[in-house]
Amino acid sequence: MSLSPRLLEILVCPKCKGDLEYKETEQLLVCNKCRLKYPIREDIPIMLIDEATPF
């Protein structure tokens, strides 16, 4: 299942408040400004900076 388009409109990076890019096949939300990847687990975005991984 994919994330709701409405949810994607309101989510921002918790670190810089920038836009996020949804990578559906990888189940990630990506902040290109901070270069962090936020995981999505069981259709729930994990928006914790400590859970993010750099790329």
Gaussian input, Z-matrix of N, CA and C with variables (Angstrom, degrees):
# hf/3-21g

backbone

0 1
 N
 C     1     B1
 C     2     B2     1     A1
 N     3     B3     2     A2     1     D1
 C     4     B4     3     A3     2     D2
 C     5     B5     4     A4     3     D3
 N     6     B6     5     A5     4     D4
 C     7     B7     6     A6     5     D5
 C     8     B8     7     A7     6     D6
 N     9     B9     8     A8     7     D7
 C    10    B10     9     A9     8     D8
 C    11    B11    10    A10     9     D9
 N    12    B12    11    A11    10    D10
 C    13    B13    12    A12    11    D11
 C    14    B14    13    A13    12    D12
 N    15    B15    14    A14    13    D13
 C    16    B16    15    A15    14    D14
 C    17    B17    16    A16    15    D15
 N    18    B18    17    A17    16    D16
 C    19    B19    18    A18    17    D17
 C    20    B20    19    A19    18    D18
 N    21    B21    20    A20    19    D19
 C    22    B22    21    A21    20    D20
 C    23    B23    22    A22    21    D21
 N    24    B24    23    A23    22    D22
 C    25    B25    24    A24    23    D23
 C    26    B26    25    A25    24    D24
 N    27    B27    26    A26    25    D25
 C    28    B28    27    A27    26    D26
 C    29    B29    28    A28    27    D27
 N    30    B30    29    A29    28    D28
 C    31    B31    30    A30    29    D29
 C    32    B32    31    A31    30    D30
 N    33    B33    32    A32    31    D31
 C    34    B34    33    A33    32    D32
 C    35    B35    34    A34    33    D33
 N    36    B36    35    A35    34    D34
 C    37    B37    36    A36    35    D35
 C    38    B38    37    A37    36    D36
 N    39    B39    38    A38    37    D37
 C    40    B40    39    A39    38    D38
 C    41    B41    40    A40    39    D39
 N    42    B42    41    A41    40    D40
 C    43    B43    42    A42    41    D41
 C    44    B44    43    A43    42    D42
 N    45    B45    44    A44    43    D43
 C    46    B46    45    A45    44    D44
 C    47    B47    46    A46    45    D45
 N    48    B48    47    A47    46    D46
 C    49    B49    48    A48    47    D47
 C    50    B50    49    A49    48    D48
 N    51    B51    50    A50    49    D49
 C    52    B52    51    A51    50    D50
 C    53    B53    52    A52    51    D51
 N    54    B54    53    A53    52    D52
 C    55    B55    54    A54    53    D53
 C    56    B56    55    A55    54    D54
 N    57    B57    56    A56    55    D55
 C    58    B58    57    A57    56    D56
 C    59    B59    58    A58    57    D57
 N    60    B60    59    A59    58    D58
 C    61    B61    60    A60    59    D59
 C    62    B62    61    A61    60    D60
 N    63    B63    62    A62    61    D61
 C    64    B64    63    A63    62    D62
 C    65    B65    64    A64    63    D63
 N    66    B66    65    A65    64    D64
 C    67    B67    66    A66    65    D65
 C    68    B68    67    A67    66    D66
 N    69    B69    68    A68    67    D67
 C    70    B70    69    A69    68    D68
 C    71    B71    70    A70    69    D69
 N    72    B72    71    A71    70    D70
 C    73    B73    72    A72    71    D71
 C    74    B74    73    A73    72    D72
 N    75    B75    74    A74    73    D73
 C    76    B76    75    A75    74    D74
 C    77    B77    76    A76    75    D75
 N    78    B78    77    A77    76    D76
 C    79    B79    78    A78    77    D77
 C    80    B80    79    A79    78    D78
 N    81    B81    80    A80    79    D79
 C    82    B82    81    A81    80    D80
 C    83    B83    82    A82    81    D81
 N    84    B84    83    A83    82    D82
 C    85    B85    84    A84    83    D83
 C    86    B86    85    A85    84    D84
 N    87    B87    86    A86    85    D85
 C    88    B88    87    A87    86    D86
 C    89    B89    88    A88    87    D87
 N    90    B90    89    A89    88    D88
 C    91    B91    90    A90    89    D89
 C    92    B92    91    A91    90    D90
 N    93    B93    92    A92    91    D91
 C    94    B94    93    A93    92    D92
 C    95    B95    94    A94    93    D93
 N    96    B96    95    A95    94    D94
 C    97    B97    96    A96    95    D95
 C    98    B98    97    A97    96    D96
 N    99    B99    98    A98    97    D97
 C   100   B100    99    A99    98    D98
 C   101   B101   100   A100    99    D99
 N   102   B102   101   A101   100   D100
 C   103   B103   102   A102   101   D101
 C   104   B104   103   A103   102   D102
 N   105   B105   104   A104   103   D103
 C   106   B106   105   A105   104   D104
 C   107   B107   106   A106   105   D105
 N   108   B108   107   A107   106   D106
 C   109   B109   108   A108   107   D107
 C   110   B110   109   A109   108   D108
 N   111   B111   110   A110   109   D109
 C   112   B112   111   A111   110   D110
 C   113   B113   112   A112   111   D111
 N   114   B114   113   A113   112   D112
 C   115   B115   114   A114   113   D113
 C   116   B116   115   A115   114   D114
 N   117   B117   116   A116   115   D115
 C   118   B118   117   A117   116   D116
 C   119   B119   118   A118   117   D117
 N   120   B120   119   A119   118   D118
 C   121   B121   120   A120   119   D119
 C   122   B122   121   A121   120   D120
 N   123   B123   122   A122   121   D121
 C   124   B124   123   A123   122   D122
 C   125   B125   124   A124   123   D123
 N   126   B126   125   A125   124   D124
 C   127   B127   126   A126   125   D125
 C   128   B128   127   A127   126   D126
 N   129   B129   128   A128   127   D127
 C   130   B130   129   A129   128   D128
 C   131   B131   130   A130   129   D129
 N   132   B132   131   A131   130   D130
 C   133   B133   132   A132   131   D131
 C   134   B134   133   A133   132   D132
 N   135   B135   134   A134   133   D133
 C   136   B136   135   A135   134   D134
 C   137   B137   136   A136   135   D135
 N   138   B138   137   A137   136   D136
 C   139   B139   138   A138   137   D137
 C   140   B140   139   A139   138   D138
 N   141   B141   140   A140   139   D139
 C   142   B142   141   A141   140   D140
 C   143   B143   142   A142   141   D141
 N   144   B144   143   A143   142   D142
 C   145   B145   144   A144   143   D143
 C   146   B146   145   A145   144   D144
 N   147   B147   146   A146   145   D145
 C   148   B148   147   A147   146   D146
 C   149   B149   148   A148   147   D147
 N   150   B150   149   A149   148   D148
 C   151   B151   150   A150   149   D149
 C   152   B152   151   A151   150   D150
 N   153   B153   152   A152   151   D151
 C   154   B154   153   A153   152   D152
 C   155   B155   154   A154   153   D153
 N   156   B156   155   A155   154   D154
 C   157   B157   156   A156   155   D155
 C   158   B158   157   A157   156   D156
 N   159   B159   158   A158   157   D157
 C   160   B160   159   A159   158   D158
 C   161   B161   160   A160   159   D159
 N   162   B162   161   A161   160   D160
 C   163   B163   162   A162   161   D161
 C   164   B164   163   A163   162   D162

   B1=1.4496
   B2=1.5268
   B3=1.3214
   B4=1.4633
   B5=1.5283
   B6=1.3054
   B7=1.4641
   B8=1.5245
   B9=1.2962
   B10=1.4594
   B11=1.5290
   B12=1.3302
   B13=1.4706
   B14=1.5301
   B15=1.3165
   B16=1.4745
   B17=1.5313
   B18=1.3291
   B19=1.4640
   B20=1.5254
   B21=1.3235
   B22=1.4639
   B23=1.5319
   B24=1.3379
   B25=1.4665
   B26=1.5236
   B27=1.3324
   B28=1.4675
   B29=1.5261
   B30=1.3299
   B31=1.4662
   B32=1.5217
   B33=1.3188
   B34=1.4661
   B35=1.5249
   B36=1.2963
   B37=1.4552
   B38=1.5334
   B39=1.3321
   B40=1.4627
   B41=1.5311
   B42=1.3177
   B43=1.4699
   B44=1.5304
   B45=1.3363
   B46=1.4681
   B47=1.5288
   B48=1.3208
   B49=1.4781
   B50=1.5241
   B51=1.3387
   B52=1.4556
   B53=1.5225
   B54=1.3247
   B55=1.4607
   B56=1.5190
   B57=1.3318
   B58=1.4579
   B59=1.5159
   B60=1.3158
   B61=1.4606
   B62=1.5223
   B63=1.3246
   B64=1.4609
   B65=1.5218
   B66=1.3234
   B67=1.4676
   B68=1.5318
   B69=1.3336
   B70=1.4627
   B71=1.5234
   B72=1.3215
   B73=1.4673
   B74=1.5216
   B75=1.3363
   B76=1.4673
   B77=1.5253
   B78=1.3446
   B79=1.4687
   B80=1.5315
   B81=1.3476
   B82=1.4623
   B83=1.5174
   B84=1.3121
   B85=1.4558
   B86=1.5254
   B87=1.3199
   B88=1.4611
   B89=1.5233
   B90=1.3308
   B91=1.4630
   B92=1.5277
   B93=1.3291
   B94=1.4615
   B95=1.5257
   B96=1.3212
   B97=1.4698
   B98=1.5315
   B99=1.3331
   B100=1.4749
   B101=1.5248
   B102=1.3266
   B103=1.4670
   B104=1.5337
   B105=1.3560
   B106=1.4598
   B107=1.5187
   B108=1.3340
   B109=1.4654
   B110=1.5267
   B111=1.3360
   B112=1.4623
   B113=1.5272
   B114=1.3321
   B115=1.4655
   B116=1.5277
   B117=1.3188
   B118=1.4615
   B119=1.5197
   B120=1.3243
   B121=1.4649
   B122=1.5194
   B123=1.3131
   B124=1.4702
   B125=1.5277
   B126=1.3314
   B127=1.4672
   B128=1.5270
   B129=1.3259
   B130=1.4650
   B131=1.5321
   B132=1.3409
   B133=1.4621
   B134=1.5333
   B135=1.3140
   B136=1.4639
   B137=1.5313
   B138=1.3274
   B139=1.4588
   B140=1.5271
   B141=1.3041
   B142=1.4595
   B143=1.5230
   B144=1.3109
   B145=1.4639
   B146=1.5253
   B147=1.3221
   B148=1.4697
   B149=1.5248
   B150=1.3258
   B151=1.4664
   B152=1.5293
   B153=1.3190
   B154=1.4622
   B155=1.5239
   B156=1.3268
   B157=1.4626
   B158=1.5302
   B159=1.3278
   B160=1.4689
   B161=1.5216
   B162=1.3323
   B163=1.4721
   B164=1.5032
   A1=108.48
   A2=116.06
   A3=119.47
   A4=110.06
   A5=114.43
   A6=120.11
   A7=110.56
   A8=115.37
   A9=122.30
   A10=110.52
   A11=117.31
   A12=119.16
   A13=112.15
   A14=117.15
   A15=121.08
   A16=110.56
   A17=116.22
   A18=120.31
   A19=110.30
   A20=116.75
   A21=120.75
   A22=111.79
   A23=116.88
   A24=120.78
   A25=112.19
   A26=117.07
   A27=118.96
   A28=114.29
   A29=117.79
   A30=119.84
   A31=110.97
   A32=116.06
   A33=122.41
   A34=108.15
   A35=115.68
   A36=121.16
   A37=108.85
   A38=118.08
   A39=119.78
   A40=113.53
   A41=116.66
   A42=119.60
   A43=112.14
   A44=117.09
   A45=120.25
   A46=113.65
   A47=116.88
   A48=123.60
   A49=112.25
   A50=116.74
   A51=121.37
   A52=112.51
   A53=114.94
   A54=121.70
   A55=111.10
   A56=114.71
   A57=121.67
   A58=109.81
   A59=115.85
   A60=122.44
   A61=108.03
   A62=116.32
   A63=122.21
   A64=109.66
   A65=116.51
   A66=123.11
   A67=106.95
   A68=115.83
   A69=120.82
   A70=112.61
   A71=118.44
   A72=120.26
   A73=112.37
   A74=116.94
   A75=120.94
   A76=112.46
   A77=116.46
   A78=122.45
   A79=110.91
   A80=113.62
   A81=122.05
   A82=110.46
   A83=115.49
   A84=122.87
   A85=105.43
   A86=116.47
   A87=121.94
   A88=110.61
   A89=115.35
   A90=121.59
   A91=106.89
   A92=116.15
   A93=119.78
   A94=112.11
   A95=117.36
   A96=120.89
   A97=110.65
   A98=116.68
   A99=121.86
   A100=112.27
   A101=115.80
   A102=122.70
   A103=110.46
   A104=114.32
   A105=121.48
   A106=109.89
   A107=114.86
   A108=122.16
   A109=107.93
   A110=115.63
   A111=121.74
   A112=108.40
   A113=117.77
   A114=120.09
   A115=112.26
   A116=114.42
   A117=122.16
   A118=105.65
   A119=116.19
   A120=121.13
   A121=109.42
   A122=116.00
   A123=122.05
   A124=110.73
   A125=115.28
   A126=124.04
   A127=113.97
   A128=117.87
   A129=121.88
   A130=108.61
   A131=117.72
   A132=120.02
   A133=110.01
   A134=115.83
   A135=121.69
   A136=106.81
   A137=115.53
   A138=121.48
   A139=111.91
   A140=116.06
   A141=122.49
   A142=108.51
   A143=116.82
   A144=120.58
   A145=110.49
   A146=117.55
   A147=121.38
   A148=112.74
   A149=118.03
   A150=122.18
   A151=112.08
   A152=117.05
   A153=121.42
   A154=110.37
   A155=114.98
   A156=120.16
   A157=109.01
   A158=117.05
   A159=119.90
   A160=110.80
   A161=115.06
   A162=119.85
   A163=109.81
   D1=148.30
   D2=179.83
   D3=-104.36
   D4=166.69
   D5=179.73
   D6=-74.76
   D7=151.13
   D8=178.55
   D9=-63.66
   D10=133.77
   D11=176.14
   D12=-57.51
   D13=-34.41
   D14=179.00
   D15=-64.71
   D16=-41.68
   D17=178.10
   D18=-64.04
   D19=-42.55
   D20=-179.82
   D21=-62.50
   D22=-29.83
   D23=178.67
   D24=-67.32
   D25=-31.78
   D26=-173.88
   D27=-100.03
   D28=-17.87
   D29=179.74
   D30=-72.06
   D31=138.27
   D32=174.68
   D33=-134.60
   D34=164.03
   D35=177.27
   D36=-63.70
   D37=128.02
   D38=179.97
   D39=-68.91
   D40=-18.54
   D41=-178.84
   D42=-85.08
   D43=-49.92
   D44=-174.33
   D45=-114.37
   D46=-5.64
   D47=-177.42
   D48=66.90
   D49=19.37
   D50=178.93
   D51=-83.32
   D52=172.15
   D53=178.96
   D54=-67.83
   D55=151.66
   D56=177.74
   D57=-115.40
   D58=145.09
   D59=176.23
   D60=-105.77
   D61=128.96
   D62=-178.33
   D63=-88.12
   D64=121.18
   D65=175.68
   D66=-106.83
   D67=90.35
   D68=-172.37
   D69=-61.67
   D70=-44.70
   D71=-176.86
   D72=-66.81
   D73=-29.73
   D74=179.97
   D75=-94.23
   D76=-7.91
   D77=-176.37
   D78=53.86
   D79=58.06
   D80=-179.79
   D81=-137.59
   D82=152.48
   D83=165.06
   D84=-113.61
   D85=128.10
   D86=-171.96
   D87=-116.27
   D88=131.05
   D89=171.75
   D90=-104.23
   D91=110.12
   D92=-179.23
   D93=-74.23
   D94=-23.31
   D95=178.91
   D96=-70.78
   D97=-48.39
   D98=179.72
   D99=-86.40
   D100=-15.10
   D101=-175.89
   D102=59.64
   D103=48.22
   D104=177.01
   D105=-121.68
   D106=146.79
   D107=176.49
   D108=-114.62
   D109=125.93
   D110=178.02
   D111=-103.90
   D112=127.07
   D113=-177.68
   D114=-74.86
   D115=156.31
   D116=172.04
   D117=-119.66
   D118=120.75
   D119=-178.23
   D120=-120.68
   D121=123.82
   D122=-179.59
   D123=51.65
   D124=45.85
   D125=178.65
   D126=65.65
   D127=19.21
   D128=178.24
   D129=-118.38
   D130=117.23
   D131=176.47
   D132=-67.50
   D133=130.03
   D134=178.28
   D135=-96.52
   D136=95.21
   D137=-171.86
   D138=-96.57
   D139=47.31
   D140=177.93
   D141=-108.20
   D142=128.78
   D143=-178.85
   D144=-58.47
   D145=-37.61
   D146=179.54
   D147=-65.44
   D148=-22.39
   D149=179.62
   D150=-91.57
   D151=-11.67
   D152=-178.82
   D153=-75.65
   D154=152.81
   D155=176.59
   D156=-121.94
   D157=139.94
   D158=178.44
   D159=-74.14
   D160=156.82
   D161=173.75
   D162=-136.27

